[in-house]
Amino acid sequence: MPSINANAIDIEYDTFGSTANETVLLIMGLGSQLIHWPESLCRELVDRGFHVVRYDHRDIGLSTKLDRAGIPNLALIMGAKMLGWRPRVPYGLLDMAADGVGLLDALGIAKAHIVGASMGGMIAQLIAAHYPDKALSLTSIMSTTGHSSLPSPRRDAMAALTAKPVDPNDREAVIQRGIQLYKTIGSPGYPTADQVLRMKVVRAAERSYYPAGRARHLAASVSAPHRRRLLKSLDLPAVVLHGEDDPLIPVACGIDTAKHIPNAELRIIPGMGHDFPDALMPVFADAIETAAKKSR
């Protein structure tokens, strides 16, 4: 896969389809690599006439790792935010939004359909708000405005997200931690077969295992101010897609997101949790295509 320097970091990315077509920029969630965007979805979008770009965030996958930033103290960050102070973090979501825009600029892409999942949805919202000239449409998937009044993750889901392997130096322990996370947050209506799930976790772990980056992503997410006011300023087609059974970012968060984006279309999917089940690839592609068509 190629790499390009943008926003003073090296960003690993790959593409699908012809650059003659409109671009869809796929922005993945917390601690997740570009390969967590299923190739089947990328190829489905190509079949629908799009050029697709997916990439590794800073601090994850094969992009630049910010080792010198250290491991943030999440308890102190959350405490500062509760007191109304601005927490000190290595970087914020707006910095990560600038990475995505920098990648588009480096690739010579003037505008794109911005698609984000989970933390990636938060970043996509920021791109749409702060870089409106770059965004043709917005598709926010399993994401949130981040407002403090919204429900928290289910306890077991948050525990699975923040859990550490029994032995971080043991390959099988790392794999088991990843499997347990997916089993906890996955879609109850569209379960992934154990063998397939293990293959996905092994592939990600062998490509890059970097928990420090995931910790800094989490710090960026929890320290971010809510985006309700920003979303009200948006003037572009938007589709908000959320799983009815999401244990990590409850469906109320998706409803709130759609409520604060003018004329946004809300799609709630029964049986969907916080993952990308193969059976729902046409559903994700339909949401992205619908937002894109409204921009034409």
C-alpha positions as CSV (number, residue, x, y, z in Angstrom):
1,M,0.0,0.0,0.0
2,P,1.3,3.5,-0.7
3,S,2.1,6.2,1.8
4,I,2.0,10.0,1.5
5,N,3.2,12.9,3.7
6,A,0.4,15.1,4.8
7,N,-0.1,17.4,7.8
8,A,3.6,16.6,8.8
9,I,3.0,12.9,9.1
10,D,3.2,9.8,6.8
11,I,-0.3,8.5,6.1
12,E,-0.7,5.0,4.8
13,Y,-3.7,4.6,2.4
14,D,-5.1,2.6,-0.5
15,T,-7.6,3.3,-3.2
16,F,-10.2,1.4,-5.3
17,G,-11.7,2.4,-8.6
18,S,-11.0,5.2,-11.1
19,T,-9.9,8.7,-10.1
20,A,-12.2,9.9,-12.9
21,N,-15.1,9.2,-10.6
22,E,-16.2,11.1,-7.4
23,T,-14.2,10.1,-4.4
24,V,-15.5,8.5,-1.2
25,L,-13.2,9.1,1.8
26,L,-13.6,6.4,4.4
27,I,-12.6,7.3,7.9
28,M,-12.3,4.4,10.4
29,G,-12.9,4.4,14.1
30,L,-10.8,4.4,17.3
31,G,-7.7,2.3,17.1
32,S,-8.9,0.7,13.8
33,Q,-6.8,0.3,10.7
34,L,-7.8,1.0,7.1
35,I,-8.3,-2.8,6.6
36,H,-11.2,-2.6,9.0
37,W,-13.2,-1.0,6.1
38,P,-14.3,-4.2,4.4
39,E,-12.9,-4.6,0.9
40,S,-16.4,-5.9,-0.1
41,L,-17.8,-2.5,0.8
42,C,-15.0,-0.7,-1.1
43,R,-15.7,-2.8,-4.2
44,E,-19.5,-2.4,-3.9
45,L,-18.9,1.4,-4.0
46,V,-16.7,1.1,-7.0
47,D,-19.4,-0.9,-8.7
48,R,-21.7,2.0,-8.0
49,G,-19.4,4.4,-9.8
50,F,-17.2,5.8,-7.0
51,H,-13.4,6.1,-6.4
52,V,-12.7,5.0,-2.9
53,V,-9.9,6.1,-0.5
54,R,-9.3,4.5,2.9
55,Y,-6.4,5.3,5.2
56,D,-4.7,4.6,8.5
57,H,-5.1,7.4,11.1
58,R,-2.0,8.8,12.7
59,D,-0.8,6.6,15.5
60,I,-2.3,3.4,14.1
61,G,-1.7,0.8,11.3
62,L,1.2,1.8,9.1
63,S,1.0,5.6,9.5
64,T,3.3,7.6,11.7
65,K,3.4,6.6,15.4
66,L,3.7,9.4,17.9
67,D,5.7,7.5,20.5
68,R,7.0,10.7,22.2
69,A,3.5,11.8,23.1
70,G,3.3,9.2,25.9
71,I,0.3,7.4,27.3
72,P,-2.4,9.8,28.3
73,N,-4.1,9.5,31.8
74,L,-7.7,8.9,30.8
75,A,-9.0,9.4,34.3
76,L,-7.4,12.9,34.6
77,I,-8.7,13.8,31.1
78,M,-12.3,12.8,32.0
79,G,-12.1,14.6,35.3
80,A,-10.8,17.8,33.7
81,K,-13.7,17.7,31.2
82,M,-16.3,17.2,33.9
83,L,-15.0,20.3,35.7
84,G,-15.3,22.3,32.5
85,W,-11.6,22.5,31.9
86,R,-9.9,21.9,28.6
87,P,-8.0,18.6,29.0
88,R,-4.4,18.4,27.8
89,V,-4.1,15.6,25.2
90,P,-1.4,14.7,22.6
91,Y,-3.8,15.7,19.8
92,G,-7.5,16.1,19.2
93,L,-10.1,15.0,16.7
94,L,-9.7,18.3,14.8
95,D,-6.0,17.4,14.2
96,M,-7.1,14.0,12.9
97,A,-9.7,15.8,10.6
98,A,-6.8,17.8,9.3
99,D,-5.0,14.6,8.5
100,G,-7.9,13.4,6.3
101,V,-8.1,16.7,4.5
102,G,-4.3,16.8,4.1
103,L,-4.5,13.3,2.5
104,L,-7.1,14.5,0.0
105,D,-5.0,17.6,-0.9
106,A,-1.9,15.5,-1.3
107,L,-3.8,13.2,-3.7
108,G,-5.1,16.1,-5.7
109,I,-8.7,15.5,-4.7
110,A,-10.6,18.7,-4.5
111,K,-13.8,17.3,-2.9
112,A,-15.0,14.0,-1.6
113,H,-18.0,12.3,-0.1
114,I,-17.0,12.1,3.6
115,V,-17.9,8.8,5.4
116,G,-16.9,8.0,8.9
117,A,-17.7,5.2,11.4
118,S,-17.6,5.6,15.2
119,M,-14.8,7.9,16.0
120,G,-14.3,8.3,12.3
121,G,-17.9,9.6,12.2
122,M,-16.9,12.3,14.7
123,I,-13.9,13.2,12.5
124,A,-16.1,13.2,9.4
125,Q,-18.5,15.6,11.1
126,L,-15.6,17.9,11.8
127,I,-14.4,17.8,8.2
128,A,-17.9,18.7,7.0
129,A,-18.1,21.6,9.5
130,H,-14.6,23.0,9.3
131,Y,-13.7,22.2,5.7
132,P,-17.1,22.6,3.8
133,D,-15.3,23.2,0.5
134,K,-13.9,19.6,0.7
135,A,-17.1,17.8,1.6
136,L,-19.7,16.9,-1.1
137,S,-21.8,14.9,1.4
138,L,-21.6,13.3,4.8
139,T,-22.4,9.8,5.9
140,S,-22.1,9.3,9.7
141,I,-22.2,5.7,10.8
142,M,-22.5,4.4,14.4
143,S,-21.3,7.8,15.7
144,T,-22.5,10.6,17.9
145,T,-22.5,14.4,18.6
146,G,-20.6,13.7,21.9
147,H,-23.1,15.6,24.0
148,S,-22.9,14.8,27.7
149,S,-26.6,14.2,28.0
150,L,-26.5,11.1,25.7
151,P,-26.3,7.6,27.1
152,S,-23.0,6.0,27.9
153,P,-21.7,2.8,26.4
154,R,-22.9,-0.4,27.9
155,R,-20.5,-1.4,30.7
156,D,-19.4,-4.7,29.1
157,A,-18.8,-2.9,25.8
158,M,-16.6,-0.2,27.4
159,A,-14.8,-2.8,29.4
160,A,-14.0,-4.8,26.3
161,L,-12.8,-1.7,24.4
162,T,-10.4,-0.7,27.2
163,A,-9.3,-4.3,28.2
164,K,-5.7,-5.3,27.8
165,P,-4.5,-8.7,26.8
166,V,-3.5,-11.0,29.6
167,D,0.0,-10.9,28.2
168,P,0.6,-8.2,25.6
169,N,3.7,-10.0,24.4
170,D,1.8,-13.2,23.7
171,R,0.3,-13.4,20.2
172,E,-2.6,-15.6,21.2
173,A,-3.5,-13.3,24.1
174,V,-3.6,-10.3,21.8
175,I,-5.8,-12.2,19.4
176,Q,-8.2,-13.4,22.1
177,R,-8.6,-9.8,23.4
178,G,-9.6,-8.7,19.9
179,I,-12.0,-11.6,19.4
180,Q,-13.7,-10.8,22.8
181,L,-14.1,-7.2,21.8
182,Y,-15.8,-8.0,18.5
183,K,-18.0,-10.6,20.2
184,T,-19.1,-8.0,22.7
185,I,-19.9,-5.1,20.4
186,G,-20.9,-7.0,17.3
187,S,-24.3,-7.2,15.7
188,P,-26.6,-9.7,17.5
189,G,-28.8,-9.9,14.4
190,Y,-25.8,-10.6,12.1
191,P,-23.2,-12.6,14.0
192,T,-19.9,-13.2,12.4
193,A,-18.7,-16.9,12.2
194,D,-15.9,-17.6,14.7
195,Q,-13.5,-18.7,12.0
196,V,-14.1,-15.5,10.0
197,L,-13.8,-13.3,13.1
198,R,-10.5,-14.9,14.1
199,M,-9.1,-14.3,10.6
200,K,-10.0,-10.6,10.7
201,V,-8.4,-10.2,14.2
202,V,-5.3,-12.1,13.2
203,R,-4.9,-10.0,10.0
204,A,-5.1,-6.8,11.9
205,A,-2.8,-7.9,14.7
206,E,-0.2,-9.1,12.3
207,R,-0.3,-5.9,10.2
208,S,0.1,-3.6,13.3
209,Y,-0.5,-4.0,17.0
210,Y,0.0,-0.6,18.7
211,P,-2.2,-0.1,21.9
212,A,-0.5,3.2,22.7
213,G,-2.0,4.7,19.6
214,R,-5.4,3.4,20.6
215,A,-5.0,5.0,24.0
216,R,-4.3,8.4,22.4
217,H,-7.2,8.0,20.0
218,L,-9.4,7.4,23.1
219,A,-8.1,10.5,24.8
220,A,-8.8,12.5,21.6
221,S,-12.4,11.2,21.6
222,V,-13.3,11.7,25.2
223,S,-11.7,15.1,25.4
224,A,-13.5,16.5,22.4
225,P,-16.3,19.1,22.9
226,H,-19.7,18.1,21.7
227,R,-20.6,19.0,18.1
228,R,-24.3,19.9,18.2
229,R,-23.8,23.5,17.3
230,L,-21.3,22.7,14.6
231,L,-23.7,20.2,13.0
232,K,-26.5,22.7,12.9
233,S,-24.3,24.8,10.6
234,L,-23.9,22.1,8.0
235,D,-25.2,22.7,4.5
236,L,-24.7,19.5,2.7
237,P,-26.6,16.2,2.1
238,A,-26.2,13.9,5.1
239,V,-27.3,10.3,6.0
240,V,-26.9,9.0,9.5
241,L,-26.9,5.3,9.9
242,H,-26.9,3.5,13.2
243,G,-27.5,0.1,14.6
244,E,-30.5,-0.3,16.9
245,D,-28.5,-2.7,19.0
246,D,-25.2,-0.9,19.3
247,P,-23.8,-1.4,22.8
248,L,-20.8,0.9,22.4
249,I,-22.4,4.0,21.0
250,P,-26.2,3.6,21.7
251,V,-28.7,4.3,19.0
252,A,-29.8,7.5,20.9
253,C,-26.5,9.0,19.8
254,G,-27.3,8.4,16.1
255,I,-30.7,9.9,16.6
256,D,-29.2,12.9,18.2
257,T,-26.7,13.3,15.4
258,A,-29.4,13.3,12.7
259,K,-31.5,15.7,14.8
260,H,-28.8,18.3,14.7
261,I,-27.9,18.1,11.0
262,P,-30.3,20.1,8.9
263,N,-32.4,17.8,6.7
264,A,-30.3,14.7,7.6
265,E,-31.8,11.3,6.8
266,L,-31.8,8.8,9.7
267,R,-31.5,5.1,9.0
268,I,-31.8,2.8,12.1
269,I,-30.9,-0.8,11.4
270,P,-32.5,-3.5,13.6
271,G,-30.0,-6.2,14.8
272,M,-27.0,-4.1,14.0
273,G,-24.4,-3.5,16.7
274,H,-21.0,-1.8,16.3
275,D,-19.4,-3.6,13.4
276,F,-19.6,-4.2,9.7
277,P,-21.5,-7.5,9.1
278,D,-21.1,-8.9,5.6
279,A,-24.8,-9.1,5.2
280,L,-25.2,-5.4,5.6
281,M,-22.7,-4.2,3.0
282,P,-25.5,-3.2,0.6
283,V,-27.1,-1.2,3.5
284,F,-23.9,0.8,4.1
285,A,-23.4,1.3,0.4
286,D,-27.0,2.5,-0.1
287,A,-26.6,5.1,2.7
288,I,-23.4,6.4,1.1
289,E,-24.8,6.5,-2.4
290,T,-28.0,8.2,-1.2
291,A,-26.1,11.0,0.4
292,A,-23.9,11.3,-2.7
293,K,-26.8,11.5,-5.1
294,K,-28.4,14.3,-3.1
295,S,-25.3,16.4,-3.7
296,R,-25.7,16.3,-7.5
